Amino acid sequence: MIVQGIDIFKDTPVQLTVEQGKIVDRQPIPMRQGLPYLSPAFIDLQVNGYRGIDYSAPSISTAEIATLVGYLAESGTARHVPTIITNSSERICNNLAAIAKAVASDPLVAVAIPAIHVEGPFISSEDGPRGAHDRAFVRDPSMKELDAWIDASEGLLRIVTISPEREGSIDFIRQAVSRGILVAIGHTGASAEQIAQAVDAGARLSTHLGNGSHAQLPRLKNYLWEQLAEDRLTSGLIADGHHLPSSVLKVFLRAKGAQRIFLVSDVAFLGGSRPGRYTWGDIAVEVHADGHLGLADTPYLAGAGHLLDTCIPNFCASTGLPLAESIKLATDNPAGLLAPGTPVARMEVSERADLVLFRTQGGNKKLQIEQTILAGTTLYRSEEART
């Protein structure tokens, strides 16, 4: 396979030769009109589902998971972390096992899914911080339950979101970290002191910072300020243009720095569906014409409906961070969290060929994805790129 494009980081045209899933040659080529940008493929650490496929559903098949990998590739996302939300321990274990089965039985799915994230059920039961999670299943943390998750996932479980104010959470964080789990703070109403205790115990991530929170907070001492100020926390952000205003994205970037931010879609299973009204359990949800999800007949969001091809350019336009640097928030930064200490990928010889070719439209408009490649296999190619 020959891949030609403008290296997004070096702003130079290159030709990559791909064989057996790896880049075996890289050569400069003359600049010519019409070349797309070339980047490492995107990595999304928080995918709940998409186009009717739900990682938290009563059942999910290997075929559905493989189909979802293909759907996400249309946005330039080649690797993602399935996210299972608050439910019974039995449901969570069943879904972890289903994902592990898909990874074991499909080599491409195994590359596409490097880890699993369980978001809840050890979160706040309060309205606001709880978000759309079912209050009936919210509970205090349990190491017995975590160990059952690890076993069911066959070791794929890597991220757990927890709220530090729950009883036993600080000891849970210490023990989870000792088992190789990345602990994230999220869906929380914790005090500033509880946030600090969680970080001292080993929590290292903030789950979609700024969302899943109260509508009003104490002016100075609150969990948002505490997480923003804590350099040991790396923050996931939903930069789809609906979850966080541009001014908030700009302030978050200035507080955390680009090295401590990663972009996530947090896309829900109704994301990518046709506009209209749907039922999510007992909740009426509207998919709006612009793709965002809302509680029907209200101004409130009901999960995320956009992917990283929207989040990246919107973050760039909102903050002024150059496109190449914004892309690192969906490539380098999440990759470094999943595999600490690994070299930053720069599309060089001997690296695995996880690539995306795309064009820009200016402003915060979504990227036009032409081709997404995972381990040398084309997951998606647009009609325009085929002609």
N, C-alpha and C positions, 0 to 999 in steps of 0.2 A: 504494500500500500504506500502510495506517495501522497503526502499532505503538504500543501503550500498555503502560506498565510503570513500576516504581519505579526511577529512576536509582540504581544501586548506589553511585555515588560521592557523589551529592548527597542521597540519601535523600528524594527528592521525586518525585511522580508526574508523568509527562510523556507527551505524545503526539507521535510523530514521523511526519511524512509523507515517504514515500520514492517518488521518481520517477527512472526511468532510472539506477538503481543508487546514487543519492545521497540524502542527507537534504536535503529542500528546505524543511522547516518544522519547528519545534520549539515546542510550546506547553505551558504548565503545565495540568494538569487536576486536578479535585478528587480527594482520596484516597478510595478506595472499597475495600471488602473484596474480596479475591480477586485483586488485581492481582499479577502476578509481578514479580520483579526484572528489570531491563533492564541489560545490560552490552555492551561491545564483545565480539565473538565471540573465542573463545580461539585462541591460536597455540601450536602444539607444535613445537619445534625438533628433536625426535628421535622419528621414527616409523619403525620397521623394517618394519612390516607390521601386518595385523590380519585376523582372521576368515579365515585361510587364504591371504591375499594377501601375498606376500613381495617386498619391494623388492630382495632379494639372490638371488632365485630364478634358475634358468637362463634363464627368460624371463618377461616381464611385459608385458601388453598395455595399450593405451590404455583399453580398456573396463574392465579390472580396476582401473586407477588411478582412473578416474572413479567406479567402485563404492566404492572405498576412501574417497574424499572423502565420499561419502554416509554410509558407516558411521561415520566420525569425527564427522560432524555430529550424530549422535545424542548425543554427549557435550558438545556446545557448541563443538567445535573446527571452525572454518571454514577456517583456513589451517594448513598443516603443512609441515615440511621432511622429505622422504623421506631415510632414512638407509640407506646401503649399507655392509655390514660387510666385514671382511677376506675377500679372495678373490684369484683370479688377476687380473692387470691386464686380460686380455681380458674376463673376466666383469664386472668393475667398469665398463669402458668400454661394454660392451653394455647394461648396466642404466642407466647414465647416459644413453645415447642413447635408450633406450626412454622414460625419463621426459621427456627433452627433446622427443621426438616427441609425447607426450601433451599437453604444455604448448602446443606449436605448433598442434595440431589441435583442441583443445577450449578455447574461451574461458573457460569456468568453471574448468576445471582450471588454466589459466594464472594465474587470480587465486588459486586455492586453494594453489598450490605456488610460493612466491616464491624458493625456493633448494633446493639439495641438499647433504647432509652425507655425506662419506665418513669412516667411523669405522674406522681401520685402513687398510691392513695394517701401517703403520709404528708398531707398538706393541710392548709387552713380550712376549717369548715365554714368560715364567715362568707357571707355574700360579698362579692367584689373580689377579694383575693382568691376565692375558690374558683372563679371563672365559671366555665360550663361543666365542670366536673360534678358528678352525682354525689350530693351530700350523704346519701345513704351508705356509701362505701368508703367515705373518708374515715381514717383511723390513725392511731398512734403507730409508730414504727416498730417493726419486729424483725430481729435477726433471723429467727426461724423462717419467716416468710421470705426474707432476702435470699437465704441459702436455697430455698425451694426455687426461687426465680433463677438463680445462677445455674442450678442443676437442670431446670427445664430448658433454659436457653443454650445449654451445652457450652457455657462459657462465653456466649456472645453478649450477655448483658454487660454494658460498660458505663452507662450513665443512669443515675437515679436522682430525680428531683424531690426535694423534701422541704418542709417548712420548719425552721429551727425552734419554733415555740411549742411544738408538740412534745408531750412527755416522753422522755427517753431519747430524744433526737440527737443530743450531743454525743452520747455514748454510741449510738447507732452510726453516726458519721465516722467516728474513729474506727469502728470495726469494719464498716463498709470500705473505707479507704484501705485498710489492711488487706482486703480481699481484691484490691485492684479496681475498685469502682470509683469513677469520677462522680463526686457528689455535687449536685447543683442546688442552689437556693432558689425557690420559686413558689408561686401561689401562696405567699406568706403574708402574715400580719405581724411578724416578729418585731420586737423592740430593737433598738440600735445595739443594746448590750447582747441580745441573743444572736444577732447577726455576727457580732465580733466573736462570740463563743464558737459559733459554727465554723467560722474561718480558721480559728485557732485549732479546731478539731480536725481540719483537713478539707472542708468544702472549698472548691476551686472554681465553680461556675455560677453564673446567674442565668436562670432560665427566662427567656424573653423579658428582659428587664424593662420595667415601665408598664407592662401589661400583666393581667392577673393581679390587680392591686385595688386598694380603696380609691373611691372617687375623691376623697379629701384626706389629707395627712397632717400630722403635727408639723408646724412650720419649719423646725430645724432638726429635731431628733426623730428620724424615721428611717425605714428600711431602704428607701431609694438612695438617700444621701450616703448612708453607710456603705452600701454596695458600690456606689460610684467612687467613693474615696478609697476603697480597699484595693490596693494594687495586686493583692494575691488572687483577686477574682477576675475572671475573664467573662465578659457579658455577651450573651446571645441577644440579638435585636431583630425584630420583625420590621423591616424597612419597606413595607409594601405601599406606603402612602396613605394607609388607613389606620394602622395601629399606633403609630407615633408621629406627631407633627414634625415638620422639617426643623423647627427650632429646637425641639427635644433631641433629635438625632444629632444636630450640630453641637449641642451642649454635652451630650453623652460622649461624642468623639473627643471633644476637648478634655473631658475629665478622665476618660479611660486611656486615650491614645489608641491608634489603629492596631497596635500589637495585642491589645486586650479586648478586642471585639471580634465576634464572628456573626455573620448574617445567617438567619434561618428563615424558612418560609412558614413553619408551623402550620402547613396546609392541612385542612380538614378533608374528610372524604367527599364532601359536597363541592370542594374546589374543582374548577374545570367543568362543572355541570352547566347545562343550558339555563339561562335566566328563567326564574319562576319560583313558585312556592314548593317547599319540600317539608317532610317530617323527619326530625332527628329525635328518635325516641318519642317523648311526649311534647317536644318543642317544635313549633312552626318556624321554619327558617326560609328566608328569601335569598336567592342568588340574584344579585342585581346585574343590570346590564353591563356595568364596568367590571364584573367578576367578583366583587367583594360580597361577603356573607353577612347577613344581618338577621336579628330576631324580627320576625315578621311584624309589620306595623309599629316598629319602634326605631329609634335612632341608634340602637346598640348593635355591636358586632356579635357574630355568632361563629367565631373561628376565622381562620385565614383562607383566602381563596386564590392567592397568587403565589408564584414560584420565584426562584432566584433570578430569572431573566427579567423580572420586574423589580425585585428588591435591590439588585446591584446598581442599575442606573439611577433609581430613585435616591439611594444613599449618596451616590456621587453628586447628583444635582442638588440635594438638600444640604450637604455639608461642604461642598467644594473640594472634597478629596478626589484627586485624579482617578480616572477610570481604572488605570492599571493598579493603583493602590487599593481601590475599592474591591477589585476582583480578588485580591489577596485575602480579604475577609471571608470569601467563600471558597478559597482554595488552600493557601498556606496555613492560615490560622486554624481552621477545623482539622486539617491533616495533622498539624502539630499537637492538637489536643488528643487525637486518637492514637498517635504514635510519637510520644515525646522524644525529642533528641534526634529524630530522623532529619536528614538534609532536606532543605527546601527544594521542591521540584522546579526545574527550569527548562523542561522539555529538551533535555540533553541526551546524548548517546548513552545507552544502557538502561535508561529509565523506562518504566512501564508506560505504554502509550495510552494515557487517559487524557483525551484532548477534546476541545470544542472549537469550532469555527463559527464566527458570528459577525454581524454588522451592527453598527449603532444607528440610531435614528435622531439623536440629539435630545437634550433635556432629560426628562425622567421617563421617556418612553421606553418600553421594554426592548431588550436586545432581540435582534433577528437571528435566531439560531439556524445555521445551515447544516452542521453535522456534529454529532456527538459520538465519541469513540471511547470505548472502555476496553483496556487490555488488548488493543488492536482490532477490536470488533466494532463495527458501526452499529450503534444502537438506534440512531435516528439520522435521516438525511432529508432535508426539505425538498419540496418539488423544484424550487428554483435552483438548488445545488445539483439536482440530477440532470438539468438541461444544459 
